[in-house]
Amino acid sequence: KLNFWVCNHCDHHTRINSKQYFSILFDNNEYTELNENLSSLDPLSFTDTKKYSDRLKEVKEKTKFNEAINTAYGTINNQKIAIASMNFEFIGGSISSAVGEKICRIIQLAIKKKMPLLIISKSGGARMMEAAFSLMQLAKTSSHLGLLSKEKIPYISLLTDPTFGGATASFSMLGDIN
C-alpha cells in the first residue's frame, strides 16, 4: 500500500527518492547498492550565493544522500536487474561528474553481469556549478549506453516529474523503452 506517498492536504502524489523506489521495485527490498560514497568535488572552487563545497555539505546532511543518484542491483520477479534512480531533493537531481560516473559504473556492471538496466530520471539537468565537467557527463553516459546496446542488453528509461535539460539530452531519452 503506497498511501504514505500521497499528501493528506492536497491528495497529490509526492516525489519519491531512490531508496523508496528500491524498496518498491526490488524483490523483498533486497539489493546491493554500489558506489554509495562516490560524490562530487568542487573542481572549480565555484561560488554563487554560497560556496559549492558548502552547498554539497549542507545537502548531504539534509537529504542523507551523497549524490543526486543511487545505483543498485538485485532482482524483480526473480530476474536480475541493475537500477539507477535519481534524487531530486539533491540539488534538483542535477547531473554532476559523480552522477555521470555512477551511471557509467552501473552500465559497466549491467554489461558484465548481462542484466537489463533501468534508469529512473528525475533531474533539472546539468549541475552548472561544475560547468563543463557536468556537461561532459552527457556524452560520457550516452557513449556507455551505446556499449550496452552493442551487447544487446535492454535499457529501460523511466522519466518521472521533472526530467529536463541535460538528462533529456542524454541518457533519459536513449532507452530501448522510454
VOBA-1610 file (N, C-alpha, C; in pm, whole numbers, padded with zeros to 5 digits, always signed):
BEGIN
Lys+00085-00118+00000Lys+00000+00000+00000Lys+00089+00124+00000Leu+00070+00213-00098Leu+00160+00326-00115Leu+00099+00458-00069Asn-00001+00456+00017Asn-00071+00577+00058Asn+00018+00681+00124Phe+00129+00639+00187Phe+00212+00736+00257Phe+00288+00827+00162Trp+00275+00808+00029Trp+00335+00899-00067Trp+00232+00993-00128Val+00115+01000-00065Val+00010+01091-00108Val-00010+01194+00002Cys-00010+01322-00037Cys-00026+01432+00059Cys-00165+01427+00121Asn-00174+01436+00253Asn-00302+01436+00323Asn-00382+01563+00300His-00315+01671+00259His-00381+01800+00242His-00434+01823+00101Cys-00355+01785+00000Cys-00395+01815-00139Cys-00422+01691-00223Asp-00399+01572-00169Asp-00424+01445-00237Asp-00339+01425-00362His-00226+01495-00372His-00133+01476-00483His-00018+01386-00438His+00036+01313-00532His+00150+01225-00502His+00275+01309-00481Thr+00356+01269-00385Thr+00484+01335-00363Thr+00592+01264-00444Arg+00701+01335-00469Arg+00815+01271-00536Arg+00878+01172-00440Ile+00919+01059-00494Ile+00987+00962-00410Ile+01132+00951-00454Asn+01218+00916-00361Asn+01362+00912-00388Asn+01407+00770-00421Ser+01535+00757-00443Ser+01591+00629-00487Ser+01567+00517-00386Lys+01584+00545-00259Lys+01565+00440-00158Lys+01421+00390-00159Gln+01325+00481-00180Gln+01185+00442-00186Gln+01158+00359-00312Tyr+01214+00401-00425Tyr+01199+00321-00547Tyr+01259+00183-00529Phe+01378+00176-00470Phe+01442+00047-00449Phe+01353-00044-00364Ser+01291+00013-00260Ser+01207-00068-00171Ser+01082-00120-00243Ile+01034-00045-00341Ile+00916-00087-00418Ile+00954-00191-00523Leu+01065-00168-00592Leu+01098-00246-00711Leu+01171-00378-00684Phe+01269-00376-00598Phe+01348-00497-00577Phe+01271-00600-00493Asp+01281-00725-00532Asp+01216-00833-00459Asp+01254-00827-00311Asn+01154-00829-00225Asn+01173-00832-00079Asn+01263-00720-00028Asn+01271-00608-00101Asn+01356-00494-00064Asn+01502-00538-00042Glu+01545-00637-00122Glu+01683-00688-00113Glu+01760-00646-00237Tyr+01869-00575-00215Tyr+01951-00527-00326Tyr+02091-00494-00274Thr+02182-00480-00367Thr+02319-00441-00334Thr+02342-00302-00394Glu+02367-00207-00307Glu+02393-00071-00354Glu+02540-00058-00392Leu+02566+00021-00496Leu+02701+00039-00547Leu+02747+00184-00533Asn+02875+00201-00510Asn+02938+00334-00510Asn+02866+00434-00419Glu+02825+00387-00303Glu+02748+00471-00210Glu+02823+00598-00169Asn+02954+00590-00158Asn+03031+00704-00108Asn+03085+00794-00218Leu+03057+00761-00342Leu+03104+00844-00454Leu+03024+00973-00457Ser+03093+01086-00450Ser+03024+01215-00451Ser+03110+01319-00520Ser+03048+01429-00554Ser+03115+01535-00628Ser+03216+01610-00544Leu+03316+01661-00615Leu+03413+01751-00557Leu+03380+01892-00607Asp+03463+01986-00579Asp+03443+02123-00625Asp+03565+02163-00710Pro+03576+02108-00832Pro+03696+02129-00912Pro+03720+02275-00954Leu+03614+02356-00952Leu+03626+02496-00996Leu+03629+02594-00879Ser+03621+02543-00756Ser+03607+02630-00638Ser+03495+02732-00663Phe+03382+02681-00706Phe+03269+02764-00751Phe+03198+02830-00633Thr+03161+02956-00652Thr+03082+03029-00554Thr+02977+03111-00627Asp+02852+03100-00582Asp+02748+03193-00627Asp+02695+03259-00501Thr+02574+03229-00456Thr+02529+03285-00329Thr+02599+03219-00210Lys+02661+03103-00234Lys+02743+03036-00133Lys+02843+02947-00206Lys+02941+02898-00134Lys+03039+02808-00192Lys+02973+02676-00229Tyr+03009+02623-00345Tyr+02956+02494-00388Tyr+02992+02386-00287Ser+03112+02389-00233Ser+03153+02289-00133Ser+03062+02296-00010Asp+03022+02417+00031Asp+02929+02430+00144Asp+02790+02380+00106Arg+02747+02409-00017Arg+02617+02363-00065Arg+02611+02210-00064Leu+02719+02146-00110Leu+02725+02000-00110Leu+02717+01945+00032Lys+02791+02004+00123Lys+02790+01959+00262Lys+02649+01971+00322Glu+02584+02084+00298Glu+02450+02106+00352Glu+02348+02008+00296Val+02351+01985+00165Val+02252+01897+00104Val+02275+01751+00145Lys+02399+01713+00167Lys+02427+01578+00216Lys+02369+01558+00355Glu+02386+01658+00441Glu+02331+01650+00577Glu+02179+01648+00575Lys+02120+01733+00491Lys+01974+01746+00485Lys+01907+01622+00426Thr+01962+01567+00318Thr+01896+01457+00247Thr+01943+01319+00290Lys+02059+01311+00351Lys+02123+01183+00386Lys+02168+01105+00262Phe+02175+01172+00147Phe+02230+01114+00025Phe+02366+01177-00002Asn+02455+01102-00065Asn+02586+01156-00102Asn+02585+01219-00240Glu+02481+01190-00318Glu+02476+01243-00455Glu+02333+01238-00505Ala+02311+01294-00624Ala+02177+01304-00683Ala+02131+01175-00749Ile+02205+01067-00732Ile+02165+00937-00787Ile+02218+00826-00698Asn+02141+00719-00689Asn+02186+00598-00622Asn+02174+00483-00722Thr+02265+00388-00712Thr+02267+00275-00804Thr+02272+00145-00724Ala+02202+00045-00777Ala+02196-00083-00708Ala+02159-00193-00808Tyr+02177-00316-00765Tyr+02129-00429-00845Tyr+02067-00532-00753Gly+01977-00610-00812Gly+01906-00714-00738Gly+01816-00787-00834Thr+01698-00822-00788Thr+01603-00892-00875Thr+01464-00829-00866Ile+01393-00839-00978Ile+01250-00808-00984Ile+01185-00934-01040Asn+01090-00991-00964Asn+01028-01119-01004Asn+01135-01223-01039Asn+01237-01229-00956Asn+01347-01325-00968Asn+01432-01306-01093Gln+01420-01194-01161Gln+01503-01162-01278Gln+01605-01055-01238Lys+01732-01079-01267Lys+01837-00982-01232Lys+01813-00850-01304Ile+01844-00739-01235Ile+01832-00606-01294Ile+01923-00509-01220Ala+01974-00412-01295Ala+02051-00300-01239Ala+01962-00176-01246Ile+01962-00097-01139Ile+01877+00023-01136Ile+01959+00142-01087Ala+01943+00254-01159Ala+01994+00384-01115Ala+01873+00473-01096Ser+01861+00535-00980Ser+01745+00619-00952Ser+01792+00753-00896Met+01738+00859-00953Met+01780+00994-00915Met+01704+01045-00793Asn+01768+01138-00723Asn+01713+01202-00604Asn+01698+01351-00633Phe+01575+01395-00662Phe+01553+01535-00698Phe+01586+01629-00583Glu+01568+01581-00460Glu+01594+01668-00345Glu+01743+01701-00328Phe+01829+01636-00404Phe+01973+01664-00400Phe+02005+01759-00516Ile+02002+01888-00489Ile+02032+01994-00585Ile+01954+01973-00716Gly+01825+01946-00703Gly+01738+01932-00819Gly+01771+01813-00907Gly+01831+01710-00848Gly+01867+01592-00927Gly+01966+01624-01037Ser+02041+01731-01018Ser+02132+01777-01123Ser+02245+01678-01148Ile+02288+01675-01274Ile+02390+01580-01320Ile+02528+01639-01293Ser+02598+01579-01201Ser+02735+01619-01168Ser+02831+01518-01231Ser+02959+01544-01213Ser+03058+01446-01261Ser+03042+01314-01187Ala+03003+01318-01060Ala+02982+01195-00984Ala+02857+01120-01032Val+02752+01192-01067Val+02632+01128-01121Val+02667+01054-01250Gly+02739+01122-01339Gly+02781+01058-01464Gly+02865+00934-01440Glu+02956+00943-01345Glu+03042+00828-01314Glu+02960+00712-01257Lys+02865+00741-01169Lys+02783+00634-01111Lys+02698+00566-01219Ile+02645+00645-01313Ile+02568+00587-01422Ile+02657+00497-01508Cys+02776+00545-01541Cys+02867+00465-01623Cys+02908+00336-01553Arg+02929+00342-01423Arg+02967+00221-01349Arg+02853+00120-01344Ile+02727+00165-01330Ile+02617+00069-01329Ile+02597+00010-01468Ile+02624+00089-01572Ile+02618+00035-01709Ile+02723-00073-01726Gln+02844-00047-01679Gln+02952-00147-01689Gln+02915-00275-01615Leu+02851-00261-01499Leu+02808-00379-01423Leu+02700-00455-01500Ala+02604-00382-01558Ala+02498-00447-01636Ala+02557-00526-01753Ile+02660-00471-01816Ile+02727-00541-01926Ile+02798-00666-01873Lys+02872-00649-01765Lys+02949-00761-01708Lys+02858-00875-01664Lys+02746-00841-01599Lys+02656-00943-01545Lys+02541-00977-01640Lys+02542-00914-01761Lys+02439-00942-01862Lys+02298-00925-01807Met+02274-00812-01743Met+02140-00786-01688Met+02086-00654-01740Pro+01955-00644-01756Pro+01896-00520-01804Pro+01919-00405-01708Leu+01907-00284-01761Leu+01928-00162-01684Leu+01802-00079-01685Leu+01766-00026-01569Leu+01657+00070-01554Leu+01716+00196-01493Ile+01697+00309-01561Ile+01735+00438-01502Ile+01607+00517-01480Ile+01587+00561-01356Ile+01472+00642-01319Ile+01520+00786-01311Ser+01480+00866-01409Ser+01525+01005-01418Ser+01431+01098-01344Lys+01493+01192-01275Lys+01421+01296-01202Lys+01524+01408-01186Ser+01539+01491-01292Ser+01654+01581-01296Ser+01620+01715-01360Gly+01678+01819-01305Gly+01668+01952-01363Gly+01773+01975-01470Gly+01864+01882-01490Gly+01966+01894-01594Gly+02106+01896-01538Ala+02197+01952-01614Ala+02338+01955-01574Ala+02359+02045-01453Arg+02454+02008-01368Arg+02486+02087-01249Arg+02584+02197-01287Met+02534+02316-01300Met+02613+02426-01354Met+02729+02469-01265Met+02728+02431-01139Met+02841+02463-01051Met+02966+02386-01091Glu+02949+02288-01181Glu+03063+02212-01231Glu+03091+02242-01378Ala+03012+02330-01436Ala+03030+02378-01574Ala+03058+02263-01671Ala+03168+02269-01743Ala+03200+02170-01847Ala+03216+02029-01791Phe+03260+02018-01665Phe+03272+01885-01604Phe+03136+01815-01602Ser+03033+01890-01573Ser+02897+01836-01572Ser+02849+01807-01714Leu+02871+01901-01804Leu+02825+01883-01942Leu+02891+01764-02010Met+03014+01733-01975Met+03082+01617-02033Met+03013+01485-01998Gln+02937+01485-01890Gln+02870+01362-01848Gln+02761+01321-01946Leu+02707+01417-02020Leu+02602+01386-02116Leu+02657+01295-02226Ala+02773+01330-02278Ala+02837+01246-02381Ala+02889+01116-02321Lys+02944+01124-02202Lys+03002+01006-02136Lys+02895+00899-02112Thr+02781+00939-02056Thr+02676+00842-02027Thr+02615+00788-02157Ser+02599+00875-02257Ser+02543+00832-02386Ser+02634+00729-02452Ser+02764+00752-02448Ser+02856+00656-02511Ser+02856+00523-02437His+02845+00525-02306His+02837+00399-02231His+02708+00324-02263Leu+02599+00397-02281Leu+02474+00331-02320Leu+02488+00267-02459Gly+02570+00326-02544Gly+02599+00265-02674Gly+02666+00130-02658Leu+02754+00117-02559Leu+02819-00012-02531Leu+02717-00115-02483Leu+02622-00069-02401Leu+02516-00157-02353Leu+02432-00207-02470Ser+02399-00117-02561Ser+02320-00151-02679Ser+02394-00250-02769Lys+02523-00226-02784Lys+02606-00315-02866Lys+02603-00459-02814Glu+02592-00473-02683Glu+02584-00604-02619Glu+02442-00660-02620Lys+02348-00583-02676Lys+02207-00623-02687Lys+02144-00648-02549Ile+02182-00561-02454Ile+02125-00567-02319Ile+02020-00457-02309Pro+01898-00491-02268Pro+01790-00392-02265Pro+01815-00278-02166Tyr+01776-00158-02210Tyr+01781-00038-02126Tyr+01642+00024-02123Ile+01585+00034-02003Ile+01455+00095-01983Ile+01478+00229-01914Ser+01424+00336-01973Ser+01435+00469-01916Ser+01298+00512-01866Leu+01288+00534-01735Leu+01163+00579-01674Leu+01177+00727-01642Leu+01102+00810-01713Leu+01106+00954-01693Leu+00999+00992-01593Thr+01040+01055-01484Thr+00945+01099-01382Thr+00950+01251-01374Asp+00859+01308-01299Asp+00846+01452-01285Asp+00944+01505-01181Pro+01028+01599-01218Pro+01054+01654-01351Pro+01176+01587-01415Thr+01181+01584-01543Thr+01301+01542-01616Thr+01322+01643-01728Phe+01430+01721-01718Phe+01458+01830-01810Phe+01601+01825-01861Gly+01635+01925-01940Gly+01771+01961-01976Gly+01862+01848-02015Gly+01977+01845-01949Gly+02083+01751-01983Gly+02042+01606-01972Ala+01951+01575-01882Ala+01904+01436-01871Ala+01831+01397-01999Thr+01743+01485-02048Thr+01671+01452-02172Thr+01761+01461-02294Ala+01870+01535-02283Ala+01965+01545-02395Ala+02062+01428-02397Ser+02051+01339-02301Ser+02143+01225-02297Ser+02070+01098-02254Phe+02104+01043-02140Phe+02060+00908-02102Phe+01909+00892-02089Ser+01835+00994-02052Ser+01692+00977-02028Ser+01612+00945-02152Met+01658+00989-02268Met+01582+00968-02391Met+01642+00858-02481Leu+01738+00783-02429Leu+01806+00683-02509Leu+01764+00539-02479Gly+01656+00523-02405Gly+01613+00389-02368Gly+01564+00307-02486Asp+01576+00177-02474Asp+01509+00089-02569Asp+01359+00105-02551Ile+01321+00131-02424Ile+01184+00166-02390Ile+01192+00291-02303Asn+01122+00397-02343Asn+01115+00520-02263Asn+00975+00532-02205
//
